Amino acid sequence: MAANVYASATDGFSGDDPARTRSAAGITGGATIDCPDVGTKLTSVPEQAREEVDKELAALDQQIAKAYQQLSESTQQLQQDAGFADNAIMNPLKEKRGATLERIAIAIDRVGDRPEGLADLAACTVRESGNQALPQGEGQDGGDQQNGQEQNQGGQEQGNEQGANGGQAGNGPVAADFADIKNVQPNVNDPRPEGDASRGSFATSCGVNENGLFNSDNIIAAPGVTNGAHHFHDYVGNQANNAFASDQDLAAAGTSCDDQGDKSSYYWPVLRLQNGTQEQDAQKPGGGIEGNAGEIVTPKQVTLNFVGNPREKVTAMPRLLRIITGDAKSFVNGPANANASWSCTGFEDRQLKDKYPLCPQGSDVVRTFRFQSCWDGRNIDSANHRTHVAFTDAAGTCPSGFRPIPQLVQRIVYDVDAPSLQDGGRTTPLFAVDSFPEQLHKPVTDHGDFINVFDEKLMGEMVDCINEGRTCGAGADGGQDPAPSEEPTKEPQEPTKTPEAPQEQPSKTPDAPQGGDDGGKPADEPGGAEGDDGKGGKGDADGGKGDGKGGDDGGDGDASEPPADEPDPGQEPGDATTAPGKAEPEVKATDAGEQGGAEAGNDEDTDGLGDAQAVGTATSAPPTPTAPSQTEPQAAGGGGLADTGAQLWPAAAGAVLVIAGFVVLRRGRRA
């Protein structure tokens, strides 16, 4: 996306400050567009109207993206004409939104009660982003600014010819989006398990997306809409996930999970280095055209751990349950639904909500998502993708009418260095998650998505394991990251990073679906290289270090400040670069009408899904698993007894030869 405004390397928006707005007449750059989030208002949409409403909600996002692009490209006109923004951008946007909102109202009115007040959501405002013009001398001169501008416009300039921040000028992130983790006070408090607590954990191991499955769709929030997310996602688990995948497609797909009974879909926005690298989506919607540019970083480790409730036993998740945690639009929506959690290995008792962490040498960046762990007992989705699930309160208790389910704790680790903020990321590039264009890559917009496609037998085993206080699952003995030493350095850890090379390459040149056409290809190497980082494999018990205590839902009552995995306490690794120190409000439900023509109630139910694809249907018969379920800890690469013997007999033979050699030498000496 062409952005002719420039990021500041020393100043920027702080999530602690109130949002600043201004009139169009005062715009000189560093602005974004703030529109009311219609999806979060539509908490009740009749099932018959869902498909049409979903399409119109996606159209609203597309309209904002185009308007933001116009705003970004219009710095000169904004400076010359005080009325340009209103006349050329904001008023036309209001008219388009008004027409779309009317179509939504008509669609709902046909089958239910017409929603009130939609027309009031048409108007948008121009908002101060905090990404102000970079003063000359602060990391780049006027010539570099021009080069950075050319990089944003054409996407071709690289290296020293681009400005700081990898050509991302004006689109974020900025220095104020980062904080030194050593300056953060410990802030994780999990509730103590009591009474009938479910204290166990179940880990599934699904790789790190080493096969490079990406797209900018969102099957939960925008089913049937290409580029519905306007940013790239990493996918692990189910390999058929794109906007057009039906529930039957998901059930029949391959999976990257070690346990083939887990075909669930786990996805999140990719993390990128703002270094000017031209990725596969550099000139495409969802990628460079919408401000998501730079090198996609393959995670070093991904752990997917399901934990219990500190007060009660858990019940099984319904098959095809959809959960979105966090808010992809938190920068303009505010933090009510934000659930970002950023930290560093060795410091995970300190969690950041609206900042990216600056980690010391030897410590890696960690993103943690604690998903909602209470279910309404009826629906697998809701119109706004939120009201069918909930967080516990601070004591770990579910709201009235909700029941505890296993809580997914998703932990993603990256080997990225603390960026050089003093020169705007020129020496060491800044990093940021992909976002909607108007969200400017703020860390508070981070979010995660999950669709439960466990076969029901394996889900039952998970529930039994958690309720009985055991540690189970294909990833349960994957190991944990070692805590850093008092003064960690990168050098001693270099051997643990060499396996990363083969993981990085697929992220740069995969034949991944852009519009969701080829998402059904199974991974070439299911299970992937998770654990290859040398830190003890993965799967992970790491995500569950504190989980077995039953303190799993701690803090979830406040969605804006969720707890993180229990961290390694108290270490103070070496110095980090010092920094100065707001998900797509999801609006759609399962699209049962257009997904591959697979309607609930077909005469032949060959996939075993039954009618579970319809919202409100809690359970269904499981498909035939492609492999036996695994619930007990599995040794990575473990073989049978014959394999063990085949490996030991050469050593035994060698030992016999050595002994014989000593006997011959001794006799020779006597002779």
N, C-alpha and C positions, 0 to 999 in steps of 0.2 A: 504494500500500500504506500502510495506517495504521501510522505509526511513532511511538510515544509516548516515544521516547528522543531525546536531543538531541546534535547534533554539536558538537564543540569547535572553535573557530576558532583555538585556540592550542596544542592538544595532540592527540595521536593516535598510532595504531599506526605503528611504524617497521619496515619490512621487515627491518632489520638486527637487530632484537631477536628472541629466541626467542618462539614462540607462548605466550601465557598462557592457561591454562585455570582454571576455578574451578567449585566445586560450585553446584548450582542454588540452594542456600540463600543464597548470597552475591550473587545477581543483583539489581542495582538499576537496570539499564539499560545500554545500550552493549554488548550481547552479540549473538553470532551463533551459528549451529548448525554444528558440525563433524561430518560423517559420513564414514566410510571410502568412498573412491571405488571402487565395485564394478567399473565399466567397465574401469579400468586393470588390474584383476586378471584379467580374462577375456581372456587373450591368445590363446586357441584355442577358438573356438566352431564346431561343425560347421555347414556351410552350410545344412543343412536346418532348423537351429534358430535361424538368425540373425534371422528376422522376429519370432518370438515373444520372443526375448531382447531385441531392440531395444525392443520395446514395454514390456517390464517394466523395463528400465533407465530409460526415460523416465518410467515411473510412480514410480520412486525419486526422481527429480528433483522431480516434482510433490509428493510427500509432504514433502520437505524444504522446498519453497517454502511450503506451507501451514503447516508447523510454525513456520517462521521468522515468518510473518505473525502467528500466534498469540502468539509470544514478543514480537514488537514491539508488539502491542496490549495487553500484559498487565503493564505497568509497575506499576500500582497493586496488582494481585493478587500480584505477585512481592514487593513490599515488605511486604505484609500477611501472606503465608503462605509460609513457607520451603519448604514441600513442593509448592507450586503447580506449579512448572516440571516436576518429576518426575512428579507425579500426572496433570496435565492435558495435558502436551505431550510430554515425553521418553519416558515409558513407552508411551503409545499409538503414538508414532512407531516405537519399537523393534518393537512387535508388527506394525505394518503392513509394515515393512521385512522382518521375518522371514518373513512370508507371501509377500512378493514374491520374496525370495531363494529360497524353497523352490520357487516356480513356475519360476524360472530353472533351478534344479538339475534339476527334473523334465524340462523341455524339452530340456536337453542330454543327460540320461540316456537319453531315448528313442532317440537316434540315435548316441550315443557314450558316453564315460566320464563318469560323474557327477563334477562338480568338488568338490574337497575344501575345507572351511573357509569356505564361503559364509555359514553361519549365524553365524560369528564377526564378520561385518561388519554385523550388524543394529544394534548399539548406537551411539548418537551422543552427543556431549557438547556442553555449552554453553560457548562460548569467548569470552574477552574480545576485543572488537573494536577497542578503542582509541578509539571514538567516544563519548567520555564526555559527561556533562551539561555544558553551557556555563554557566560562572559568570555570575551577573548582573553587568552592567556591562561584560562582554566582548563588545560588539557588539550586544547586545540585552538588554532587560529581561524581567522575568517576563511582562509582558503580551505582548511579542513572542513569547516562547516559547509562550504559549497560542495565539497566532495561527498560529505555525508548526505547532503540533499540529493545529489545525483544518484547515490547508492539507493536511497529510498525510492526514487522515481523509476529507475531502470533496473535495479536489482543486479547490476553487473559489476559495479566498482567494488574492489576488494583490497585487502592488505592495507598498506600505508596510505593509499589514495582515498580511503573512506575516513569519515570522521570517527570520533570515539564512539563507544557503545556499539560497534559493529554495524554501523549504518542504521541503527534503530532510533536515531534522534527523534525526539518528540513523542515516541510511542512507549517509553518506559522500558525497563525500570529505571529509577534514579537512586542516588546515594541514600536518600532518606528511607528507601524501601529495605534497607539492610541494617542489621544490628549485630554487634559482637556478642556471641553467645556467653562469653565469660562475664559480661556485664548484666546478664539476666539472672534474677534471683530464682531459686527453686520454687516452682509454683504448681506442682502436681500433687493432688490429694485424692487418693482413692478411698472410697468408703470401706470400712472394715466388714468382712463377711460375717453374717450372723444367722442364727436360726437354720432355716432350710436352704441355705445358700447352695448354688451349683458351682462347685469350685474347680471343675476340670477344664480342659482345653483340647481343641481338635485343630490340627494344622494341616492345610493342604498345600502342596508344592506345585506351582504352575509356571515356573520359569520367570524370565525377566524381559520377555518380548524380544529375545535374541533373533527370532526369525523376521522381525520388522513388520508386524501387522499394525498398520495405522489407517485411520481415515478421519474426516472431519464431520462425520454423521453423529447422531445421537438417537439410538433406537428407542430410548425411554422418553426423552423430552420431545423429540421430533420424528416419530415413526413415519416412514414413507417420504422423507424430505432429504434430498441430497444436500450436504454441507449444512445440516441443521444446527451444528455446534459452532460453526465459524472458527474452529480451532482444531488442531490435531489431537487425537487420543492415542495412547498406548493401550494395547489389548493383551491380556493373558487369559488363559483358560479357553473359552469357546472361540473357535476359529471362523465362525460364520457371522460374526457380529457386524452388521451394517444396517443402514436405515430401512432396508427392505426385507430383512430377515423375519420370517414368521416364527411363531413358537415351535412349529414343526421343524423348521430349518435349524433352530437352535438345538432341538432335541436330537437331530440326526447328524449334527456336525462333529468334527474332530475336536480334540481338546489338547492343550499343551500341558495339562495337569498330569502328574505322575499317576494318580488314581483316576482311571478312565471313567469311574462313576461320578466324577465331578466335571460336568460340562458347563458349569456356571461361567458367566461373563464378568470379568473384572476389568474396569478401564478408568483412565484418568488422563488429564491433559499432559502432554509431553513436557519435559524440561529441556530448554535450549540454552546453549552458550551464545551470547550476543556477539559473535565473532565474524559475521559476514559470510559464513559458509552457505553455499547454495544447495539446499536440500531438494528432494524430489518435488516438494510443494512450493518451491520458491516463487513461481509465477502463477500460482493457482489459488482459487478461493479456499479459505480456511488456512492458507499458508501465507506466503509473502504478500499477496494482494491485500490481505486483511491484517497486515502488521505482525504476523507470526513468522519470524525469520531467524536464521542462525542454525547452528549445529544441534541436531537432536541428540540428547545424551541417553544412551542405554543404561538402565539402572544397574548398579553393581549387585544389588540384592533386593528381592521382593519376598516378604513373608506375609502369609494370609492365615491368620489365626482366628478361630471362633472360640469365644470364651463365654462364661456363664454369668449369672446374676447374683449379687451379694445378699439377696434376700430370699429368692425363690428358686425352684427348679424351672428349667426352661422347657418350652414345647417346640415341636418341629416347625421350621419355616414352611409355609406353603410353597409348593412347586411353582416356579415362574414369578415369585415375589420380586418386585422391583424396589430398589432403594437408592436414592440419591442423597449423599451427605455433603453439606456445604452449599454455597451459593455462588455460581459463576458470575453473578452480577452484583456482588457485594460492594464493589467500589461505588456504584451509584445507588444501589438499594439500601445500603446500610448493613450493619453486622448482625441483624436479627437471626438470620439463618446461616451465618458463616460458621464454618467448622474446620478452618485451616489449622494445621498444627505442624510447626517447623522446629527442628532442633539439630543437634550434632551428636554423633556417636560419642559416648562417654559423658554426655551432658543432658540426657533425655529426661531428667527431672526438671528441666527448664524448657518450657514450650513457648513458642512465639505464634501469635495469631495473625498479625498484620505486618510482619517483617520477614525477610529472608535472613537466614543465619550466616554470620561470618564465623567459620569454624577454624580452630587452630590446626597447624600441621599435624597430620596423623589422625585427624578426626574427619568423618564424612558427613555430608548433608543428609538429613533424614526428614521425610514427609510421613506423617502418621494420620490415618483416617480411622476414627472410631465411629462406626455406623450406628444408626438408630437400632435399639434392641428391644423395642416394645411394638407389638402388632395388634391391630384392632380385632383380629380373629375372624374377619370376613373378606377383606379385599386384598388383592395382590398388587393393586395400584390405585391411585386416586387422581382426580382431575388436575390437581396441582403437584402431584407426585410426592406429597408430604403428609397429608392428613391420615393416611392409612397406617403410618408408622410414627413412632415418637421416641424421644430420649427419656431415660429415667430421671428422677429428681436427684438432688445431691446425695441422698441417702441410698440411691439405687432402686427406688420403688417406681414401678410403671404407673402412668396415669390411670384413673378409673376407667374401666372398660377395655383396657389393653392388657395383654399377657406377655411375659418375657419370652424372648426367642434367643438363640445363640447370637452373640454380638460379633460381627466381623471387625477385626482390628487389622488394618492393612498398613504395612510399613514398607516404605520404599527408600533405599539407600543409594546415594550417588557419590562417586569419587570426583568431586569438582573442587577446585581451589577457591579460596576466598578472593573475590575480585579486587582489582586495584581501583578503589573509589577515587583516589586523588587525581587520576588522569581519565576518569570516565570509562574505565575498563579497557584502556588501550594496551596496557602491559599484560594484565590478566583479565579476561573478559567477564562481564557481568553474566549472571544466569537468571532465568525467569521461566515461569510456566506460561504455556499458551493461554490466550484468553479471547473473549469477544473483543473486537477492535476498540470499542469505547471504554473497555475496562482497564486498558493500559498495563496489562501484565502485573497488576498489583497482587501481592502474595495472599491477601485476604480473599481473593476470588477462587482460590484453589478448591477443588471438589473431587469426589469420587463416585463411581456408579457400580452397581452390582445387580445382576439378575440371577436368581437361584435356579440352576439347572442340575442340582444334585439328583441322582436317582433316589427314590424314597427309602430304599433299604439303607443306603449309605447315610442319608439324613437321619434315619432312626438310630443308627450306630453312633453318629455324632452326638445326638441328644443323650443317649444312654451314657456315653463316655463323659460328657460334661457334668451330667447330674450325679454320676458316681464318683466324681473327683479324680478321674484318671487323666493321663496325657496320651493322646492318640493321634492317628492320622499319618498320611504318607510323608508329611514334612515334620513330624514331631521330634525326630532326633537329628535334625539338620544342623544343630549347633547354634552357638551364639557368637556375636562379635565380641572379641576380647576388649576389656576396658583399656583405654590408652594409659600409658605410663605417665608419671608426673610431668615429664618434659618430652612428649612424643615428637618424633620427627618423621618426615616422609621416607628417609633413607631406609630404616630397618623394615619398612613395610613395602618396599618396592617389589619384592618377590610376590606379594599378594596381588599385585596389580597386573602382572603380565598376562594372566588369562583373560583380561578384559579386552584385549585386542580383537579376538574373533567375535566378541559380542558387539563391539562398536560398529564393525563394518556393515552388518545387515541393516543398521538404522539409517545408513546413508543411501543405499541403493536398492531397497526392496521393491518388488512389484506389488505394492500394496494398493488396495482399491481406493480410488479417490471419491468416487460417487457411490460406493457400496456395491459394485458389481461383482467383485471377485472375492468378497470376504469369506466365502465358504471353504477356502482351501485349508486343509489341515496343516499344522506346522510340520516342517520336515523332521524336526527332532523334538517331539513332545517331551516336556520335562525340562528341556533346555539346560543351560549352563548354570542354573541357580546353585550357588554354593561354590562356584569355581573361583571366587575371589580369594580363597585361602583363609577366610575368616571362619571357616567351620561349616561350610555348606549352607544351609539355610532352611527353608521350609517353615518352620522355624519355631523354635521355642523362644527365640528372641522376642518376637512380638508378644509372647505370653509370659515373660519373666514375672510380671506382677499379676498375671491373669489368674494363675492358679489360686491366688489368695482370695479370689472372689471379689476383688475391688475393680471389676471390669467396667462398670458403667459409671464410675465416679465422675461427677461433674457434668454428666450428660444432660442433666436437667436444664443446664444453661448451654444451649447449642452454640453460643458464640464463644464459649471457653471450654471446649471439651478436654478431658484429660488425655494424657498420652501413655504409651507403654511405660511400665515402671523402669526408670533408667538406671544406669550404673551410677551410683551416688558419688558425688563429692570430688572427683578428680579435677585437677586444675591443669590441663595441658598447657603447652607453650603459647606464646602470644599469637593473637590473630591480628589481621589488619583491622585497625580501629575505624569504626564508622560513626557518623553523627547519629548522635542518638537522641479498601476497605478491602455461579454455577448455574450456573444457568438456572435462575429461579425456574424450576422445571414446571412445565405447564401441560404436559400431555400424558396420555395413558396408552395402554396397549392398543395398537391399531389392529383390531380383529377383522376389519373389513377388507383390507387390501393386502394382507400379508400372504402372498403366494397362493391365494385362493383357498387357503386352508381354513375352513369354517368349523366352529365347534358344532358337534352333532353330526358330522359326516358318518355315512353308513359304515365306512371302514376306518377304524382308528388304529392304523398300523404303527404309529409312533408311540402309542401309550399315553398320550397327553390328555385324552378325554376332552372335556370341555374347559380345561383349566385356563385356556387363553383368555376367556372372558373375565373382565374385571368383576370381582365379587365372588368368583369361584375359588375357594381356598385350597382345594386339594384335587389330585387326579392320580390315576394309576401311573406307575413309573414305566419308562421304556425299559426294554431289556438291556442291561448294562453290557458294555463291550468288554469289560474285564471284571474280575472279581473285586468286590469292594475291599478296601484295606482300611482297617481302623486301628490296628496296633502299630506302634512305631516300626518303621521299615528301615533297615540298614541300607544306606546308599550303596548300590552296586554289589550287595551281598549275594553270594552264590550258594549252591547246595553243598552237601557233603562230598559228592564226587568232584566238584570244582575245587574244594579245599584240598582233597587228596592229590589232585593233579598238580596243584601248586607246590605241595610239600615234598613229593618223592624226589625231585632233583636235588633238593637240599640234603635229604637223607643220604642219597648216593654220594654226594660230595663229601659228606662227613666221613663215610666209610673209607673213601679213597685217601682222605687226609690221615686217618688213623693207620691205614696200611703203609702209607709213606713213612710215618714215624717208625714203624716196626722194621722196615727195610733198612733205614738209616742206622738204627740201633745195632742190628746184626752186622752191618758193614763195619761199624766201628770196632766191634768185638773181633771180627775177623782180622 
